[in-house]
Amino acid sequence: MPATLLDGLFGQAYPSRRFQSTWMGLVTHTLPSFVIIGLVLSLVLK
């Protein structure tokens, strides 16, 4: 639970506050999912 809290604060909330944009929160929330999907697809479609 502490790791999730820290990831949420520094990985998603801080970039949104820093750049004053909701888009940064969206990008930092979505990008890891795309990376994981890309890795899994590259292993499955090999």
PDBQT receptor file of N, H, CA, C and O in Angstrom, charges set to zero:
ATOM      1  N   MET A   1       0.806  -1.198   0.000  1.00  0.00    +0.000 N 
ATOM      2  CA  MET A   1       0.000   0.000   0.000  1.00  0.00    +0.000 C 
ATOM      3  C   MET A   1       0.854   1.268   0.000  1.00  0.00    +0.000 C 
ATOM      4  O   MET A   1       0.520   2.205  -0.726  1.00  0.00    +0.000 OA
ATOM      5  N   PRO A   2       1.928   1.347   0.770  1.00  0.00    +0.000 N 
ATOM      6  CA  PRO A   2       2.761   2.554   0.698  1.00  0.00    +0.000 C 
ATOM      7  C   PRO A   2       3.371   2.765  -0.691  1.00  0.00    +0.000 C 
ATOM      8  O   PRO A   2       3.501   3.902  -1.145  1.00  0.00    +0.000 OA
ATOM      9  N   ALA A   3       3.745   1.675  -1.362  1.00  0.00    +0.000 N 
ATOM     10  H   ALA A   3       3.639   0.751  -0.993  1.00  0.00    +0.000 HD
ATOM     11  CA  ALA A   3       4.320   1.809  -2.703  1.00  0.00    +0.000 C 
ATOM     12  C   ALA A   3       3.284   2.375  -3.679  1.00  0.00    +0.000 C 
ATOM     13  O   ALA A   3       3.622   3.193  -4.535  1.00  0.00    +0.000 OA
ATOM     14  N   THR A   4       2.047   1.950  -3.558  1.00  0.00    +0.000 N 
ATOM     15  H   THR A   4       1.772   1.285  -2.863  1.00  0.00    +0.000 HD
ATOM     16  CA  THR A   4       0.977   2.461  -4.412  1.00  0.00    +0.000 C 
ATOM     17  C   THR A   4       0.732   3.940  -4.144  1.00  0.00    +0.000 C 
ATOM     18  O   THR A   4       0.516   4.718  -5.074  1.00  0.00    +0.000 OA
ATOM     19  N   LEU A   5       0.765   4.320  -2.891  1.00  0.00    +0.000 N 
ATOM     20  H   LEU A   5       0.941   3.689  -2.136  1.00  0.00    +0.000 HD
ATOM     21  CA  LEU A   5       0.581   5.726  -2.540  1.00  0.00    +0.000 C 
ATOM     22  C   LEU A   5       1.699   6.581  -3.121  1.00  0.00    +0.000 C 
ATOM     23  O   LEU A   5       1.439   7.635  -3.701  1.00  0.00    +0.000 OA
ATOM     24  N   LEU A   6       2.925   6.139  -2.969  1.00  0.00    +0.000 N 
ATOM     25  H   LEU A   6       3.137   5.283  -2.497  1.00  0.00    +0.000 HD
ATOM     26  CA  LEU A   6       4.060   6.892  -3.504  1.00  0.00    +0.000 C 
ATOM     27  C   LEU A   6       4.013   6.964  -5.024  1.00  0.00    +0.000 C 
ATOM     28  O   LEU A   6       4.320   8.003  -5.609  1.00  0.00    +0.000 OA
ATOM     29  N   ASP A   7       3.631   5.867  -5.663  1.00  0.00    +0.000 N 
ATOM     30  H   ASP A   7       3.382   5.023  -5.189  1.00  0.00    +0.000 HD
ATOM     31  CA  ASP A   7       3.511   5.875  -7.124  1.00  0.00    +0.000 C 
ATOM     32  C   ASP A   7       2.434   6.851  -7.564  1.00  0.00    +0.000 C 
ATOM     33  O   ASP A   7       2.619   7.573  -8.544  1.00  0.00    +0.000 OA
ATOM     34  N   GLY A   8       1.329   6.884  -6.866  1.00  0.00    +0.000 N 
ATOM     35  H   GLY A   8       1.179   6.298  -6.070  1.00  0.00    +0.000 HD
ATOM     36  CA  GLY A   8       0.254   7.809  -7.216  1.00  0.00    +0.000 C 
ATOM     37  C   GLY A   8       0.648   9.255  -7.020  1.00  0.00    +0.000 C 
ATOM     38  O   GLY A   8       0.309  10.115  -7.833  1.00  0.00    +0.000 OA
ATOM     39  N   LEU A   9       1.366   9.526  -5.941  1.00  0.00    +0.000 N 
ATOM     40  H   LEU A   9       1.642   8.828  -5.281  1.00  0.00    +0.000 HD
ATOM     41  CA  LEU A   9       1.779  10.902  -5.668  1.00  0.00    +0.000 C 
ATOM     42  C   LEU A   9       2.839  11.387  -6.640  1.00  0.00    +0.000 C 
ATOM     43  O   LEU A   9       2.684  12.433  -7.270  1.00  0.00    +0.000 OA
ATOM     44  N   PHE A  10       3.909  10.629  -6.759  1.00  0.00    +0.000 N 
ATOM     45  H   PHE A  10       4.035   9.779  -6.247  1.00  0.00    +0.000 HD
ATOM     46  CA  PHE A  10       5.043  11.095  -7.554  1.00  0.00    +0.000 C 
ATOM     47  C   PHE A  10       4.932  10.732  -9.028  1.00  0.00    +0.000 C 
ATOM     48  O   PHE A  10       5.485  11.422  -9.884  1.00  0.00    +0.000 OA
ATOM     49  N   GLY A  11       4.229   9.664  -9.322  1.00  0.00    +0.000 N 
ATOM     50  H   GLY A  11       3.779   9.103  -8.627  1.00  0.00    +0.000 HD
ATOM     51  CA  GLY A  11       4.127   9.235 -10.712  1.00  0.00    +0.000 C 
ATOM     52  C   GLY A  11       2.998   9.889 -11.475  1.00  0.00    +0.000 C 
ATOM     53  O   GLY A  11       3.065  10.007 -12.698  1.00  0.00    +0.000 OA
ATOM     54  N   GLN A  12       1.953  10.320 -10.769  1.00  0.00    +0.000 N 
ATOM     55  H   GLN A  12       1.898  10.224  -9.775  1.00  0.00    +0.000 HD
ATOM     56  CA  GLN A  12       0.794  10.849 -11.480  1.00  0.00    +0.000 C 
ATOM     57  C   GLN A  12       0.382  12.232 -10.998  1.00  0.00    +0.000 C 
ATOM     58  O   GLN A  12       0.116  13.115 -11.814  1.00  0.00    +0.000 OA
ATOM     59  N   ALA A  13       0.326  12.431  -9.710  1.00  0.00    +0.000 N 
ATOM     60  H   ALA A  13       0.543  11.714  -9.047  1.00  0.00    +0.000 HD
ATOM     61  CA  ALA A  13      -0.148  13.716  -9.198  1.00  0.00    +0.000 C 
ATOM     62  C   ALA A  13       0.886  14.826  -9.385  1.00  0.00    +0.000 C 
ATOM     63  O   ALA A  13       0.536  15.943  -9.766  1.00  0.00    +0.000 OA
ATOM     64  N   TYR A  14       2.148  14.523  -9.121  1.00  0.00    +0.000 N 
ATOM     65  H   TYR A  14       2.432  13.616  -8.812  1.00  0.00    +0.000 HD
ATOM     66  CA  TYR A  14       3.168  15.567  -9.234  1.00  0.00    +0.000 C 
ATOM     67  C   TYR A  14       3.306  16.120 -10.657  1.00  0.00    +0.000 C 
ATOM     68  O   TYR A  14       3.344  17.339 -10.823  1.00  0.00    +0.000 OA
ATOM     69  N   PRO A  15       3.384  15.263 -11.698  1.00  0.00    +0.000 N 
ATOM     70  CA  PRO A  15       3.478  15.839 -13.051  1.00  0.00    +0.000 C 
ATOM     71  C   PRO A  15       2.266  16.699 -13.409  1.00  0.00    +0.000 C 
ATOM     72  O   PRO A  15       2.413  17.710 -14.097  1.00  0.00    +0.000 OA
ATOM     73  N   SER A  16       1.090  16.319 -12.960  1.00  0.00    +0.000 N 
ATOM     74  H   SER A  16       0.971  15.499 -12.402  1.00  0.00    +0.000 HD
ATOM     75  CA  SER A  16      -0.110  17.127 -13.236  1.00  0.00    +0.000 C 
ATOM     76  C   SER A  16      -0.002  18.493 -12.579  1.00  0.00    +0.000 C 
ATOM     77  O   SER A  16      -0.331  19.512 -13.187  1.00  0.00    +0.000 OA
ATOM     78  N   ARG A  17       0.456  18.509 -11.343  1.00  0.00    +0.000 N 
ATOM     79  H   ARG A  17       0.723  17.682 -10.849  1.00  0.00    +0.000 HD
ATOM     80  CA  ARG A  17       0.605  19.775 -10.623  1.00  0.00    +0.000 C 
ATOM     81  C   ARG A  17       1.756  20.596 -11.202  1.00  0.00    +0.000 C 
ATOM     82  O   ARG A  17       1.652  21.815 -11.341  1.00  0.00    +0.000 OA
ATOM     83  N   ARG A  18       2.835  19.925 -11.531  1.00  0.00    +0.000 N 
ATOM     84  H   ARG A  18       2.919  18.935 -11.418  1.00  0.00    +0.000 HD
ATOM     85  CA  ARG A  18       4.039  20.612 -12.028  1.00  0.00    +0.000 C 
ATOM     86  C   ARG A  18       3.778  21.329 -13.342  1.00  0.00    +0.000 C 
ATOM     87  O   ARG A  18       4.194  22.474 -13.519  1.00  0.00    +0.000 OA
ATOM     88  N   PHE A  19       3.097  20.671 -14.255  1.00  0.00    +0.000 N 
ATOM     89  H   PHE A  19       2.759  19.741 -14.111  1.00  0.00    +0.000 HD
ATOM     90  CA  PHE A  19       2.841  21.248 -15.571  1.00  0.00    +0.000 C 
ATOM     91  C   PHE A  19       1.468  21.894 -15.683  1.00  0.00    +0.000 C 
ATOM     92  O   PHE A  19       1.089  22.384 -16.747  1.00  0.00    +0.000 OA
ATOM     93  N   GLN A  20       0.719  21.893 -14.574  1.00  0.00    +0.000 N 
ATOM     94  H   GLN A  20       1.026  21.495 -13.709  1.00  0.00    +0.000 HD
ATOM     95  CA  GLN A  20      -0.612  22.512 -14.544  1.00  0.00    +0.000 C 
ATOM     96  C   GLN A  20      -1.497  21.997 -15.681  1.00  0.00    +0.000 C 
ATOM     97  O   GLN A  20      -2.190  22.765 -16.348  1.00  0.00    +0.000 OA
ATOM     98  N   SER A  21      -1.455  20.687 -15.880  1.00  0.00    +0.000 N 
ATOM     99  H   SER A  21      -0.893  20.063 -15.338  1.00  0.00    +0.000 HD
ATOM    100  CA  SER A  21      -2.212  20.104 -16.979  1.00  0.00    +0.000 C 
ATOM    101  C   SER A  21      -2.721  18.723 -16.586  1.00  0.00    +0.000 C 
ATOM    102  O   SER A  21      -1.977  17.894 -16.062  1.00  0.00    +0.000 OA
ATOM    103  N   THR A  22      -3.972  18.500 -16.844  1.00  0.00    +0.000 N 
ATOM    104  H   THR A  22      -4.576  19.173 -17.270  1.00  0.00    +0.000 HD
ATOM    105  CA  THR A  22      -4.553  17.178 -16.606  1.00  0.00    +0.000 C 
ATOM    106  C   THR A  22      -3.980  16.158 -17.575  1.00  0.00    +0.000 C 
ATOM    107  O   THR A  22      -3.935  14.966 -17.270  1.00  0.00    +0.000 OA
ATOM    108  N   TRP A  23      -3.542  16.618 -18.742  1.00  0.00    +0.000 N 
ATOM    109  H   TRP A  23      -3.579  17.586 -18.990  1.00  0.00    +0.000 HD
ATOM    110  CA  TRP A  23      -2.993  15.712 -19.749  1.00  0.00    +0.000 C 
ATOM    111  C   TRP A  23      -1.752  14.989 -19.257  1.00  0.00    +0.000 C 
ATOM    112  O   TRP A  23      -1.527  13.832 -19.615  1.00  0.00    +0.000 OA
ATOM    113  N   MET A  24      -0.951  15.649 -18.449  1.00  0.00    +0.000 N 
ATOM    114  H   MET A  24      -1.134  16.589 -18.158  1.00  0.00    +0.000 HD
ATOM    115  CA  MET A  24       0.245  14.983 -17.913  1.00  0.00    +0.000 C 
ATOM    116  C   MET A  24      -0.149  13.831 -16.987  1.00  0.00    +0.000 C 
ATOM    117  O   MET A  24       0.511  12.792 -16.985  1.00  0.00    +0.000 OA
ATOM    118  N   GLY A  25      -1.196  14.000 -16.216  1.00  0.00    +0.000 N 
ATOM    119  H   GLY A  25      -1.731  14.844 -16.218  1.00  0.00    +0.000 HD
ATOM    120  CA  GLY A  25      -1.691  12.910 -15.382  1.00  0.00    +0.000 C 
ATOM    121  C   GLY A  25      -2.200  11.757 -16.221  1.00  0.00    +0.000 C 
ATOM    122  O   GLY A  25      -1.984  10.591 -15.890  1.00  0.00    +0.000 OA
ATOM    123  N   LEU A  26      -2.871  12.087 -17.302  1.00  0.00    +0.000 N 
ATOM    124  H   LEU A  26      -3.046  13.035 -17.571  1.00  0.00    +0.000 HD
ATOM    125  CA  LEU A  26      -3.354  11.046 -18.214  1.00  0.00    +0.000 C 
ATOM    126  C   LEU A  26      -2.197  10.290 -18.852  1.00  0.00    +0.000 C 
ATOM    127  O   LEU A  26      -2.227   9.064 -18.950  1.00  0.00    +0.000 OA
ATOM    128  N   VAL A  27      -1.191  11.017 -19.281  1.00  0.00    +0.000 N 
ATOM    129  H   VAL A  27      -1.167  12.014 -19.202  1.00  0.00    +0.000 HD
ATOM    130  CA  VAL A  27      -0.041  10.382 -19.936  1.00  0.00    +0.000 C 
ATOM    131  C   VAL A  27       0.707   9.491 -18.948  1.00  0.00    +0.000 C 
ATOM    132  O   VAL A  27       1.041   8.352 -19.276  1.00  0.00    +0.000 OA
ATOM    133  N   THR A  28       0.974   9.995 -17.744  1.00  0.00    +0.000 N 
ATOM    134  H   THR A  28       0.703  10.920 -17.478  1.00  0.00    +0.000 HD
ATOM    135  CA  THR A  28       1.729   9.198 -16.778  1.00  0.00    +0.000 C 
ATOM    136  C   THR A  28       0.913   8.022 -16.243  1.00  0.00    +0.000 C 
ATOM    137  O   THR A  28       1.481   7.063 -15.722  1.00  0.00    +0.000 OA
ATOM    138  N   HIS A  29      -0.387   8.088 -16.365  1.00  0.00    +0.000 N 
ATOM    139  H   HIS A  29      -0.848   8.867 -16.788  1.00  0.00    +0.000 HD
ATOM    140  CA  HIS A  29      -1.231   6.977 -15.935  1.00  0.00    +0.000 C 
ATOM    141  C   HIS A  29      -1.356   5.921 -17.031  1.00  0.00    +0.000 C 
ATOM    142  O   HIS A  29      -1.461   4.732 -16.730  1.00  0.00    +0.000 OA
ATOM    143  N   THR A  30      -1.346   6.336 -18.292  1.00  0.00    +0.000 N 
ATOM    144  H   THR A  30      -1.260   7.302 -18.536  1.00  0.00    +0.000 HD
ATOM    145  CA  THR A  30      -1.589   5.445 -19.412  1.00  0.00    +0.000 C 
ATOM    146  C   THR A  30      -0.321   4.849 -20.004  1.00  0.00    +0.000 C 
ATOM    147  O   THR A  30      -0.346   3.714 -20.480  1.00  0.00    +0.000 OA
ATOM    148  N   LEU A  31       0.770   5.570 -19.987  1.00  0.00    +0.000 N 
ATOM    149  H   LEU A  31       0.791   6.492 -19.600  1.00  0.00    +0.000 HD
ATOM    150  CA  LEU A  31       2.006   5.126 -20.621  1.00  0.00    +0.000 C 
ATOM    151  C   LEU A  31       2.503   3.769 -20.118  1.00  0.00    +0.000 C 
ATOM    152  O   LEU A  31       2.870   2.933 -20.944  1.00  0.00    +0.000 OA
ATOM    153  N   PRO A  32       2.535   3.509 -18.821  1.00  0.00    +0.000 N 
ATOM    154  CA  PRO A  32       2.990   2.175 -18.378  1.00  0.00    +0.000 C 
ATOM    155  C   PRO A  32       2.120   1.036 -18.913  1.00  0.00    +0.000 C 
ATOM    156  O   PRO A  32       2.623  -0.057 -19.172  1.00  0.00    +0.000 OA
ATOM    157  N   SER A  33       0.836   1.282 -19.077  1.00  0.00    +0.000 N 
ATOM    158  H   SER A  33       0.427   2.170 -18.867  1.00  0.00    +0.000 HD
ATOM    159  CA  SER A  33      -0.047   0.244 -19.624  1.00  0.00    +0.000 C 
ATOM    160  C   SER A  33       0.335  -0.080 -21.063  1.00  0.00    +0.000 C 
ATOM    161  O   SER A  33       0.375  -1.246 -21.456  1.00  0.00    +0.000 OA
ATOM    162  N   PHE A  34       0.616   0.955 -21.844  1.00  0.00    +0.000 N 
ATOM    163  H   PHE A  34       0.583   1.902 -21.525  1.00  0.00    +0.000 HD
ATOM    164  CA  PHE A  34       1.019   0.725 -23.233  1.00  0.00    +0.000 C 
ATOM    165  C   PHE A  34       2.360   0.000 -23.315  1.00  0.00    +0.000 C 
ATOM    166  O   PHE A  34       2.558  -0.843 -24.190  1.00  0.00    +0.000 OA
ATOM    167  N   VAL A  35       3.267   0.323 -22.421  1.00  0.00    +0.000 N 
ATOM    168  H   VAL A  35       3.105   1.008 -21.710  1.00  0.00    +0.000 HD
ATOM    169  CA  VAL A  35       4.567  -0.351 -22.406  1.00  0.00    +0.000 C 
ATOM    170  C   VAL A  35       4.385  -1.828 -22.072  1.00  0.00    +0.000 C 
ATOM    171  O   VAL A  35       4.978  -2.687 -22.725  1.00  0.00    +0.000 OA
ATOM    172  N   ILE A  36       3.580  -2.126 -21.077  1.00  0.00    +0.000 N 
ATOM    173  H   ILE A  36       3.098  -1.428 -20.547  1.00  0.00    +0.000 HD
ATOM    174  CA  ILE A  36       3.349  -3.523 -20.694  1.00  0.00    +0.000 C 
ATOM    175  C   ILE A  36       2.644  -4.280 -21.814  1.00  0.00    +0.000 C 
ATOM    176  O   ILE A  36       3.011  -5.416 -22.116  1.00  0.00    +0.000 OA
ATOM    177  N   ILE A  37       1.647  -3.671 -22.427  1.00  0.00    +0.000 N 
ATOM    178  H   ILE A  37       1.350  -2.748 -22.182  1.00  0.00    +0.000 HD
ATOM    179  CA  ILE A  37       0.949  -4.322 -23.545  1.00  0.00    +0.000 C 
ATOM    180  C   ILE A  37       1.909  -4.588 -24.689  1.00  0.00    +0.000 C 
ATOM    181  O   ILE A  37       1.862  -5.654 -25.303  1.00  0.00    +0.000 OA
ATOM    182  N   GLY A  38       2.780  -3.632 -24.982  1.00  0.00    +0.000 N 
ATOM    183  H   GLY A  38       2.818  -2.766 -24.483  1.00  0.00    +0.000 HD
ATOM    184  CA  GLY A  38       3.769  -3.818 -26.043  1.00  0.00    +0.000 C 
ATOM    185  C   GLY A  38       4.728  -4.950 -25.737  1.00  0.00    +0.000 C 
ATOM    186  O   GLY A  38       5.057  -5.739 -26.623  1.00  0.00    +0.000 OA
ATOM    187  N   LEU A  39       5.182  -5.041 -24.498  1.00  0.00    +0.000 N 
ATOM    188  H   LEU A  39       4.915  -4.400 -23.778  1.00  0.00    +0.000 HD
ATOM    189  CA  LEU A  39       6.083  -6.124 -24.116  1.00  0.00    +0.000 C 
ATOM    190  C   LEU A  39       5.398  -7.487 -24.210  1.00  0.00    +0.000 C 
ATOM    191  O   LEU A  39       5.973  -8.443 -24.730  1.00  0.00    +0.000 OA
ATOM    192  N   VAL A  40       4.187  -7.566 -23.710  1.00  0.00    +0.000 N 
ATOM    193  H   VAL A  40       3.721  -6.789 -23.288  1.00  0.00    +0.000 HD
ATOM    194  CA  VAL A  40       3.454  -8.839 -23.751  1.00  0.00    +0.000 C 
ATOM    195  C   VAL A  40       3.172  -9.246 -25.198  1.00  0.00    +0.000 C 
ATOM    196  O   VAL A  40       3.348 -10.409 -25.561  1.00  0.00    +0.000 OA
ATOM    197  N   LEU A  41       2.742  -8.305 -26.010  1.00  0.00    +0.000 N 
ATOM    198  H   LEU A  41       2.600  -7.361 -25.714  1.00  0.00    +0.000 HD
ATOM    199  CA  LEU A  41       2.485  -8.628 -27.420  1.00  0.00    +0.000 C 
ATOM    200  C   LEU A  41       3.749  -9.075 -28.147  1.00  0.00    +0.000 C 
ATOM    201  O   LEU A  41       3.708  -9.993 -28.966  1.00  0.00    +0.000 OA
ATOM    202  N   SER A  42       4.865  -8.428 -27.847  1.00  0.00    +0.000 N 
ATOM    203  H   SER A  42       4.898  -7.683 -27.181  1.00  0.00    +0.000 HD
ATOM    204  CA  SER A  42       6.104  -8.826 -28.503  1.00  0.00    +0.000 C 
ATOM    205  C   SER A  42       6.522 -10.234 -28.102  1.00  0.00    +0.000 C 
ATOM    206  O   SER A  42       7.113 -10.956 -28.905  1.00  0.00    +0.000 OA
ATOM    207  N   LEU A  43       6.222 -10.632 -26.871  1.00  0.00    +0.000 N 
ATOM    208  H   LEU A  43       5.742 -10.046 -26.219  1.00  0.00    +0.000 HD
ATOM    209  CA  LEU A  43       6.545 -11.992 -26.448  1.00  0.00    +0.000 C 
ATOM    210  C   LEU A  43       5.563 -13.018 -27.011  1.00  0.00    +0.000 C 
ATOM    211  O   LEU A  43       5.955 -14.129 -27.366  1.00  0.00    +0.000 OA
ATOM    212  N   VAL A  44       4.297 -12.645 -27.092  1.00  0.00    +0.000 N 
ATOM    213  H   VAL A  44       3.978 -11.743 -26.804  1.00  0.00    +0.000 HD
ATOM    214  CA  VAL A  44       3.282 -13.591 -27.573  1.00  0.00    +0.000 C 
ATOM    215  C   VAL A  44       3.368 -13.775 -29.077  1.00  0.00    +0.000 C 
ATOM    216  O   VAL A  44       3.220 -14.894 -29.569  1.00  0.00    +0.000 OA
ATOM    217  N   LEU A  45       3.602 -12.718 -29.804  1.00  0.00    +0.000 N 
ATOM    218  H   LEU A  45       3.723 -11.809 -29.404  1.00  0.00    +0.000 HD
ATOM    219  CA  LEU A  45       3.611 -12.776 -31.273  1.00  0.00    +0.000 C 
ATOM    220  C   LEU A  45       4.975 -13.165 -31.839  1.00  0.00    +0.000 C 
ATOM    221  O   LEU A  45       5.184 -13.109 -33.051  1.00  0.00    +0.000 OA
ATOM    222  N   LYS A  46       5.875 -13.548 -30.990  1.00  0.00    +0.000 N 
ATOM    223  H   LYS A  46       5.705 -13.594 -30.006  1.00  0.00    +0.000 HD
ATOM    224  CA  LYS A  46       7.231 -13.903 -31.417  1.00  0.00    +0.000 C 
ATOM    225  C   LYS A  46       7.279 -15.175 -32.206  1.00  0.00    +0.000 C 
ATOM    226  O   LYS A  46       8.354 -15.597 -32.631  1.00  0.00    +0.000 OA
TER     227      LYS A  46
